[in-house]
Amino acid sequence: MNNGTTEPTQVAGMRSAARSSTSEDGLTQAKRELLQAEVRLAKARAMVVSAEVDIKAATARLRALAK
């Protein structure tokens, strides 16, 4: 009989679905943040390599001028 109330099993199913959706949203957000952090790390590593190359070039010029 449907008296306008939701049966307990239906409520439990809706709660589980809501939790699952929230968990997936959190997981998706965590994955996105991880990807963004990896991109920032890759950019930082590229900058370090570039700086090391600049230092080596400047050192070589300095040594050449000092001779």
C-alpha positions, 0 to 999 in steps of 0.5 A, a space after each residue: 500500500 502506498 500511503 505517501 511515505 517512502 519505505 525504509 529500503 527505498 530510503 536506504 537506497 537513496 542514502 546510499 546513492 547520495 553517498 556514492 555520488 558524493 564520494 564520486 564527486 570527491 574522488 573526481 575532485 581529488 583526481 583533478 587536484 592531483 593532475 594539477 599538482 603533477 602539471 605544476 611539478 612538471 613545470 617547476 622541474 622544467 624551470 629548474 632545468 632551464 635555470 641550470 642550463 642558464 647557469 652553465 652558460 653564464 659560467 662558461 662565458 665568465 670563464 672565457 672572459 676571465 682568461 
